[in-house]
Amino acid sequence: MKKFVAACVQMYIVPNDIKRNTAHALEMLDGADKYHSASLVVFQEAVTTGFTPNMDFESFYKLIDTVPGKQIKPVIKEAARRKMHIVWPVYEKDPDDKKIYNSAVLIGPGGIIGKYRKTHPFGSEAAKTGGWTTPGNSLEVFDTELGKIGMIICYDGDFPETARMLAQKGA
């Protein structure tokens, strides 16, 4: 693994305004690139919509996109242009099973490297307790030019086994 600079972006989100939030996030890459020469930029959970959509399942399902899909294309383009790795956490719809997942997409200069679906949705977020998301069921580590990268999202971090399992896989 080589040394590199990682930057984290926590920004104001306009609830459910995917176009505006994506544009603002891409602007934030300028600072990470220009002032810090970041090779990896990690955005906050639900960067395109905010954490609580405040709408019913059907409306939210129509708003969000698949991965890959058209809503993530500008991010893929920026990662390639800047020769950068980006962790892009979004709500993802799966048309095969008509479910919503809270996902983190790892994007490199060559496109999507992989994705992780949050395994421990917060109580109000989980479909089984009246929310909108279904838990993921795997913890993967992805090989990149920077090294091996594993991802967890928010509440996943409250369960030490999650990070331990990723570390055992080389992350």
C-alpha positions in Angstrom: 0.0 0.0 0.0 1.4 3.4 -0.9 0.9 6.6 1.2 -1.9 8.9 0.0 -4.0 11.7 1.2 -7.7 11.0 2.1 -10.2 13.8 2.5 -13.7 13.5 4.1 -16.5 15.8 3.0 -19.4 16.7 5.3 -21.7 19.2 3.6 -25.1 20.7 3.9 -27.7 18.6 2.0 -30.9 20.0 0.5 -33.3 17.1 1.3 -34.1 15.0 -1.8 -32.5 17.5 -4.3 -30.2 15.1 -6.0 -29.1 17.4 -8.8 -28.2 20.3 -6.5 -26.5 18.1 -3.9 -24.5 16.3 -6.6 -23.4 19.6 -8.1 -22.4 20.9 -4.7 -20.5 17.7 -3.8 -18.6 17.8 -7.1 -17.6 21.5 -6.3 -16.2 20.2 -3.0 -13.8 18.0 -4.9 -12.0 21.2 -6.0 -10.8 21.9 -2.5 -9.8 18.3 -1.8 -7.9 18.2 -5.1 -6.4 21.7 -5.3 -5.5 22.3 -1.6 -4.9 18.8 -0.4 -4.0 16.7 -3.4 -6.4 14.0 -2.1 -6.3 10.7 -3.8 -9.4 9.4 -2.0 -12.4 11.6 -1.1 -15.1 10.1 1.1 -18.5 11.7 1.2 -21.1 11.5 4.0 -23.9 9.0 4.1 -26.8 9.7 1.7 -24.9 12.5 0.0 -27.5 13.1 -2.7 -30.7 13.0 -0.7 -29.9 13.4 3.0 -30.5 10.6 5.5 -34.3 11.0 6.1 -36.2 11.3 2.9 -39.5 12.2 4.6 -41.5 10.6 1.9 -43.3 7.3 1.3 -41.4 4.3 -0.1 -42.9 4.6 -3.6 -42.1 8.3 -4.0 -38.5 7.8 -2.7 -38.0 4.7 -4.9 -39.0 6.8 -8.0 -36.6 9.6 -6.9 -33.4 7.5 -6.5 -31.5 5.5 -9.1 -29.7 2.2 -9.7 -26.0 1.7 -9.4 -24.7 2.1 -12.0 -27.2 4.6 -13.3 -27.5 8.1 -14.7 -27.3 9.9 -11.3 -23.8 8.6 -10.6 -22.4 9.3 -14.1 -21.1 12.8 -13.3 -19.2 11.4 -10.3 -17.6 8.7 -12.4 -16.6 11.4 -14.9 -15.0 13.6 -12.2 -13.1 10.6 -10.7 -11.6 9.9 -14.1 -10.8 13.5 -14.9 -9.1 14.1 -11.5 -7.5 10.6 -11.4 -9.1 10.2 -8.0 -10.9 7.6 -5.9 -14.3 8.6 -4.5 -16.6 6.9 -1.9 -20.1 8.0 -2.9 -22.8 7.0 -0.4 -26.3 7.0 -1.9 -29.7 5.3 -1.6 -29.8 2.8 -4.4 -32.9 1.1 -5.8 -32.8 -2.5 -7.0 -35.3 -3.0 -9.7 -34.9 -6.8 -9.5 -36.3 -7.0 -6.0 -37.9 -3.5 -5.7 -35.9 -2.7 -2.6 -33.9 0.3 -1.5 -30.4 -0.1 -0.1 -28.2 2.4 1.7 -25.1 1.9 -0.4 -21.5 3.3 -0.7 -20.1 3.1 -4.1 -16.3 3.1 -4.6 -15.3 4.8 -7.8 -11.8 5.0 -9.2 -10.3 6.7 -12.2 -11.5 3.8 -14.3 -15.1 3.7 -13.1 -17.0 1.8 -10.4 -14.8 -0.5 -8.5 -17.4 -1.9 -6.2 -20.3 -1.1 -3.8 -21.2 -1.9 -0.3 -24.8 -2.1 1.1 -25.2 -1.0 4.7 -25.6 -4.2 6.8 -27.0 -2.5 9.9 -29.7 0.1 9.0 -30.7 2.4 11.8 -34.1 1.5 13.4 -36.1 4.2 11.7 -34.4 3.5 8.4 -34.9 -0.2 8.3 -37.8 -1.5 6.1 -38.7 -4.1 8.7 -39.5 -1.4 11.2 -41.4 0.9 8.9 -38.4 2.6 7.1 -37.3 2.3 3.5 -34.0 0.3 3.4 -33.2 -3.3 3.3 -29.9 -4.4 4.9 -27.0 -5.6 2.7 -25.5 -9.0 3.4 -21.8 -8.9 2.6 -18.6 -7.2 3.6 -16.2 -6.9 0.7 -12.7 -5.5 0.4 -11.8 -3.9 -2.9 -8.3 -3.8 -4.5 -7.3 -0.3 -5.7 -4.2 1.5 -6.8 -4.2 3.0 -3.2 -4.5 -0.4 -1.4 -7.3 -2.5 -0.2 -10.4 -0.5 0.8 -13.4 -1.7 2.8 -16.5 0.4 3.5 -18.9 0.7 6.4 -21.7 3.3 6.8 -22.7 5.1 9.9 -24.5 2.7 12.3 -22.4 -0.2 11.0 -19.5 1.4 13.0 -21.4 0.6 16.3 -20.7 -3.0 15.6 -16.9 -3.7 16.0 -17.2 -7.1 14.2 -17.9 -5.2 11.0 -14.5 -3.4 11.0 -12.8 -6.5 12.4 -14.0 -8.6 9.5 -12.9 -6.0 6.9 -9.5 -5.8 8.6 -9.2 -9.6 8.4 -9.8 -9.4 4.7 -6.9 -6.9 4.3 -8.6 -3.5 4.6 
